[in-house]
Amino acid sequence: MGAKVSPLAPTVIHPLPALPGVRLAARECGVRYKGRKDVMLMEVAAGSTVAGVLTRSLTCSAPVDICRKHLKGGKARAILVNAGNANAFTGKVGVESADRCIKAAAKHLKCQPREIFIASTGVIGEPLNDARITDNLGALIKDLHEDAWNDAARAIMTTDTFEKVATRTAKIGDATVTLNGIAKGSGMIAPDMATMLAFVATDAKIPAAILQTLLAKAADRSFNCITVDGDTSTSDTLLLVATGQGPKHKKPASATDPLLKDFRAALDSLLTDLAVQVVQDGEGAEKLVTIDVTGAASAAAARRIGLAIANSPLVKTAIAGEDANWGRIVMAVGKSGEKADRDKLSISIGGVEITRNGQRRPDYDEAPVAAHIKTRDVHIGVDVGVGKAKARVWTCDLTHRYIEINADYRS
């Protein structure tokens, strides 16, 4: 905390509106930080349904294991989150710490422990002093308010330089429902099912099974298409809660029900907004890089090619150094392991076509490309010439500041 705000941050961060069935609170509990709020509680109405996607890391945290178990029940009453300590690689002690937090929250809210979801982010391998959380639960509950979304978003930050929030509305039949979301993430970002931490709520009434399908598909098109440094967190957690407290609407029959067409689009848009904000706050980032891959054998292949480019230190440092070295993109495509026709490969930067049919265009002029790479928003286009599938991924440049932040992270 206290770091200079990312130059890619939104110029204005608007407060999120109140959402029926959700109240939030944030408090300074001293989990690791001093002089800032570091624990967030989101209380949701009784009967709220929940869905989630979680990291597939084999060294995942105790909270991730617990959320995975609790998701089977499909119901939620609260989400409790701390920053500064990941409660990961903490063994039996970590599980017991998380359990005490859950049982204490359930007792305060008079609900079943399986309805409490928990997430932690921060340093790995340090035992969590859970008393600093449980001793503050009563005060957190007294502080619950409908309009504390942005406060909650700030409380879950670690190396983030700004809070990440988004809101959308959608039509379900004649009813207009609302979706609000908050996220955190800055480094250790190469999601594998979710992002570092993200929590979304809607006042729509949607069964948990349908909500799960909607969330998994939307996460795949958003959070699973971003990378800052190629490292998947032990704590990746994305939860979506539906309170059912908004305007009455017809019950959807399935995730593909035409009734949910607008809701699906709003969810996709909201998650993409949050995911791109995570990249915009990438540790040390000076440039947002959007990579469009076309002509691939499948959408999954297109994404893997895009991520191979996005995760390449050579590509990322060239962009940081404002060097129009497009040969590094050729290299990254080749190492992706996906089908690509070398002799049809087409690359563009900033809309300027550099190669065609596997070679540099004879009339290529580097001047406009060099000028584009000096901007904050860099666009790379790659057509690999083997099919019709496409994908878009987002990353940022790799600067000296990234090393500084991560060299000093525990100090």
N, C-alpha and C positions, 0 to 999 in steps of 0.2 A: 504494500500500500504506500501511497505517497509518491508513486512514480508519476512522471509526466504523462498526461493523457495521450493515448495513441493519436497520431495525426490523421488516422483513418476513422476516428470516432464520429458518430453522428453529430451534426452541429447543434441539434436540440434533442434532448431526451424528454419526451412527454410523459407525464404521469399516467399510469394505466387506470382505466375506469373501474369502479366497483363492479363485482360480478356476483350475482345472487348465489348464496350458498358457500361463499368463500370469505374467510377472515384470516388476516396475517399479522404477525408480529416479529420484530427483530430486537435483539438485545446483546449488549456487551457482556460476555460470560467468561472471558479470559482463557478460552481454550488454548490459544497460542498468542494471539495478538493483544496489544494494549492500546486503548484509546479508540477502539472501533467496535462496531457490532459484528459478532461472529457466529451467532446462532439464529436460525429462522424457523418459525413454526407456521405452517399453513393448516388451518382447520377447515374441514369441508363438512357439508350437511350430512346428517345420518342418511344412509341409503345410497350415497354417492358411489358410482361405479368407477373402476380404475383399470388402466392398461399401462404397460411399460415395456421398454426395451433396455437391455442391460449389456454391459461389456461381456465379451466372450473371452477376455483375458483369463489365462489359467492361474494367474496370481491375483484374482479379484479380491476385493475387500469383504469384510464381514457384513457391512450393510448391503452390499450387492447380493450376497447369498440370501440374506433375510428378505430382501425385496422380492427376489425370485420366488421364494416360498410363499410369501404373502399374496403375490399376484394371483395365485391359484384360487384364492377366495373371491376375487373380483370386486371387493368392497373396500372403501377407504373412509377414514374419519380424520386423518391428519398426516402431514409430511413434516418430519423433523430433520433439520439439516444443520451441520456445523462446518465451519471453514477452519483451516489451519492444521488439521490432523486428519489424515485419510482413513485411519483405523484399518489399514491394510498391512498384511504380513505381520499381524499381531497375535496370531494363533488363538488359543482358547480364551486368553485374556481379552482379546478384541471382541469375540463373540459375546462374552459375558458383559462387557461394557455396553455393547449395542442392546442386548437384552434388557439391561437395567433401564436404559433410556426408554425403550419401547413400553415396558411394564409401567413405568412411572407416568408416561404420557397417557396410556390407556386408563390408568386409575384416575387421573385428573379429568379426562374427557368421558369417563364412564362408558367405555366401549371395550371391545375385544382387542387383545394385543395384535392379532392378525390384521386389524384394520389400521394399524400404525405403520407407516413407511418411513424409512430412515436413510439418510445419505450423508457421507462425510467426504471432505476433500482437503488436501494439504500434504504434509510430509508423510511418507511411507515408513512403516517400521517402528513408529513411536507409540507406546501405549496411550490410549485415550483416557484422560482424567474425566470420566463421565459425570462425576459429582458436580463439576462446573456447569453441566447442562441440566441435570436433574434438579439441582438446587434452585435453578432459575425458571423451572417450568411454570410454577404458580404465577410468577410475575409476567412471564410470556403470555399466559392465558388471559390475564387481566388486561394486557396491552393489545389484545386482538382487535383489529379494525378492518373494515372492508377496503379502505383506501391505502393500505400499506404495501402495495405491490413493489414499488420502487425501493422502499426501505429494505424489503426482504431480498430483492435482487442484489443490493449492495452488501448485505450481510454474508452472502455465500461466495463473495469474491476472494481470490487468493492473489495471484500476480496480475489479475485483471486491472485495467486502468479506468474502466467505466462499466456501469451496470447495463445489462442487456435485457431489454424488454420489448414486447410486441403485442399488438392487439388486432383483432379482426372481428367482423360480424358476418353472419351467414344466414341464409333463408333455409328453413326446413318447413316446407309447405308455406303457410301464410305467416308463420312465426319467425321473428328475427332473433337469433341467438348470438351470444358473444363468446369469443375465445380470447383468453389472456395467457401470456407466457413469459417466463423469465429464464435466463440461462447464465452460466458462468463457464469460462474457459479461456485460456490464453496460451498455455504451453502444454506439452504432452497431449497433443491433439492429432489423432489419426483414428477417429471413431470406428468401432467395430460393433455396431448395433445401436450406438447412441453417442451423445457427446459427453463432455466431462460431467456436467449436471444441467438438467433442464426440467422445468416443471410447468405444465400447461393445464389450464382448467377451462371448462365450458359450462354454461348453465343449461345446455341441452340435456335431454333425457335419452341416453343411449346405452343399451346393454353392454356389459363388459366384453363379451366375445366379439361383438361388432367393433367396439372401440379399439380392441387389440389389433384387429386386422387393419383398420384405418391407420393406426399409429405406426405399425411396422412398415407399411408401404410408404407412408409420408416420411418417416425417418430415413428410409433407404434412398429417397430422392433428395434429401437435404443434409442431415448430419453425417450420413455415410459418404457424402461427396465432398467433405472438407478435410484439409490437413494443414497443420502448421509445421510440424517437425517429424511426422512419420511415426510417432510413438503413441501407442494405445494405452490409455489410462487404466489403472486397476479399479477405478471408481465410476466409470461411465454409467450414468443413470438418467433415463428420460421417462418421466411419468406423465400420464394424461388422465385427469379426473373429470367426470361428468356429474354435476350436482343435481341435474333435473329440476332446478329451482327457477328456471327462466320461463318464458311464455310457453303455454301448452302447445304441443304439436303431435302429429301422428307418429306412432312408434315405427321406426324403420325395421324392415324385415331382414335385411342383410347389409353388409358393407358396400355392396354394389347397387343397393336400392336407389333408383333415380331421385327419391326424396332427399338423399344425402349428397347430391351432385355439388351443390354450392358449399356445403359443409366440408366436403373433401378438398375442394379448391382452396377454401379459407385455411384449413389445417396445413395443407402443403405450403401455402404462402407464408403463414406464420412461422412454421419450422424453418423454412429457407431463410427468412429474415433473421431469425435468431442464429442460425448456423453461420451465415455470412458475417454477422456481428462478431462471432467468436474469431473468425479469421481476421477481421479488421482490427481485433485487439491481440493478434498474435504477438508473442513476446518479441519486442524490438522491431515490429513490422513498420515499414515505411510505405509499402505498396500492396494493394489488393490485386491478386492475379486471378483472372477468370480464364479457364481453359475449356474450349469446346472441341470435342473429338467427334468426328463424323466418319462415315464410310466403314464402320467396324462390323465384325461378324455378329455381334450381339450387344445389347445395352450393357451387360455386365463386362464384356470385353472392352467396350469403349471407356467405361469408368476405370477399369484397371490400367488402361493406357494413360488416361488422364492423370490418375494418381501417380503413375510412374514418373510422369513429367513433373507433377506438383511436388513430389517428394525428393526430387533430385537436388542434392546440395549444389551441384554445378549449375543447374538451371537457376536455382534460387539466388545463388551468389552473383551470377551474371546479371540478373535483374536488379539486385541490390546495388551492384556497381554500375548499372545503366550501360551495360555492354550488350549490344545487339548480336550476341553469339548464338545464332540459330542452330549451329551444329550440335549444341548440347541437347536441343530438343530432338534432333535425329537420333542421338545416342539413347535418350530416355525411351523413345518409342521402341527402339530395338531391344532394350533390356526388359521390356514389360512382360515378355512371355506370351503375348497375344498375337494373333495373326495380323500382319501388316505387309502390304506389298511395297517393297523398297522402291520399285521402279514406277510406282504410281503415287508415292507419298507427296502430299501437298502441305506446306506450312505457311501460315500467315501470322504476322504480328501487327496489332493495331489496324487490322483490315487490309494490310498491304501484303499481297502474295509474294512470297520469297522463293518458293520452289514449286515446280510443276513437273509431273511425270518423273519424279525421282532425281531431279537435278535443279540447281539454282537457275532461276530465269535469267536469260542473257541480258534483259533490260532492267534487272533489279537495281534499285536505288536505295541505299541504306539510310539516307538522310531522314525520311519520314519515320522509319522504324526507330531510329535512334532518338528522335524527338518524342515518339510515343512512349518509349521506355523511361523517359524522364518524368512522366506523369505519375499520379498516385494510383490510377486504375489502368492496369496492363491487361491486354486481351491477347490470348494465343489461340489460334485455330489450327487444327491438324486433321487432315483427311487421310485415312490409311488405305483406302482403295480396295477393300475386300467385301464390303456389304453395304447395308443401308442404315445400320443402327448408330445411335449417337448418345452422348452423355456430356453433362457439364459438371466440372469440379472447380473448387475454389481453393486457393492457397495464398501465401504471402511471401515476401522476399526474406532472405536470411541475412541478418546484419550482425555487426559486432555486438550490438546491444543484446542480442539473444544469448550470446556466450556470457556476457556480464551478469544478466539476470539469473541464469541457471548456475553459474559458478558461485553466486552469493545466496542461493535460495534458502538455505537453512540458517544463515547468519542473522 
